[in-house]
Amino acid sequence: MSDWMQALSDIIWLSQLGLSVLLPPVLCLWLASWLTTAKGVGGWVYVPLLALGLLAGAQNFRKFFALMRKRAERKKDDSVNFNTHR
């Protein structure tokens, strides 16, 4: 793969990581805001929903990091060196 394609691929993965980590807390805060204004739920709902959003973002980051480690190990194993004959 050319260097430009690798750079574009990395940018796409990075933007996906940003969306996967930032969207759950933002959506949970939006849901809490909607619940307090439209349904009359107390302000206490912000705390559990924010915690839920942060946990979901952390879980997404953990899975993304594991996927990237697996891809890096696979790329490292695919390289053919002088003493590696297949």
C-alpha positions as CSV (number, residue, x, y, z in Angstrom):
1,M,0.0,0.0,0.0
2,S,1.4,3.4,-0.9
3,D,2.3,5.9,1.8
4,W,-0.7,8.2,0.9
5,M,-3.2,5.4,1.2
6,Q,-1.7,4.4,4.5
7,A,-2.0,8.0,5.7
8,L,-5.6,8.2,4.6
9,S,-6.4,4.9,6.2
10,D,-4.9,6.1,9.5
11,I,-6.8,9.4,9.3
12,I,-10.1,7.5,8.8
13,W,-9.3,5.1,11.7
14,L,-8.5,8.1,13.9
15,S,-11.7,9.9,13.0
16,Q,-13.6,6.7,13.7
17,L,-12.0,6.5,17.1
18,G,-13.0,10.1,17.9
19,L,-16.6,9.4,17.0
20,S,-16.7,6.2,18.9
21,V,-15.3,7.7,22.0
22,L,-17.1,11.1,22.0
23,L,-20.6,10.2,20.7
24,P,-21.8,8.0,23.6
25,P,-21.3,10.7,26.3
26,V,-22.7,13.4,24.1
27,L,-25.8,11.3,23.3
28,C,-26.3,10.4,26.9
29,L,-26.1,14.0,28.0
30,W,-28.6,14.9,25.2
31,L,-30.9,12.1,26.5
32,A,-30.6,13.4,30.1
33,S,-31.4,16.9,28.9
34,W,-34.4,15.7,27.0
35,L,-35.6,13.7,30.0
36,T,-35.4,16.7,32.3
37,T,-37.2,19.1,30.0
38,A,-39.8,17.0,28.2
39,K,-40.6,14.3,30.8
40,G,-39.9,16.3,34.0
41,V,-37.3,13.9,35.4
42,G,-35.1,15.4,38.1
43,G,-31.6,16.7,37.5
44,W,-30.1,13.6,39.1
45,V,-30.5,11.7,35.8
46,Y,-27.4,13.5,34.4
47,V,-25.0,11.7,36.7
48,P,-25.9,8.1,35.8
49,L,-26.3,8.8,32.1
50,L,-23.0,10.7,32.0
51,A,-21.3,7.7,33.8
52,L,-23.0,5.3,31.3
53,G,-21.7,7.4,28.3
54,L,-18.2,7.6,29.7
55,L,-18.1,3.9,30.3
56,A,-19.4,3.2,26.8
57,G,-16.7,5.5,25.3
58,A,-14.0,3.8,27.4
59,Q,-15.3,0.4,26.2
60,N,-15.2,1.6,22.6
61,F,-11.6,2.9,23.1
62,R,-10.5,-0.5,24.6
63,K,-12.0,-2.5,21.7
64,F,-10.4,-0.1,19.1
65,F,-7.0,-0.4,20.8
66,A,-7.2,-4.2,20.9
67,L,-8.1,-4.2,17.2
68,M,-5.2,-1.9,16.3
69,R,-2.8,-4.1,18.3
70,K,-4.0,-7.2,16.5
71,R,-3.6,-5.4,13.1
72,A,-0.1,-4.3,14.0
73,E,0.9,-7.8,15.1
74,R,-0.5,-9.2,11.9
75,K,1.5,-6.7,9.8
76,K,4.6,-7.5,11.7
77,D,4.1,-11.3,11.2
78,D,3.5,-10.8,7.4
79,S,6.9,-9.3,6.8
80,V,9.4,-11.6,5.1
81,N,13.0,-11.2,6.4
82,F,16.2,-12.7,5.2
83,N,16.0,-15.8,7.4
84,T,12.3,-16.3,6.9
85,H,11.5,-18.4,3.9
86,R,8.0,-19.3,3.0
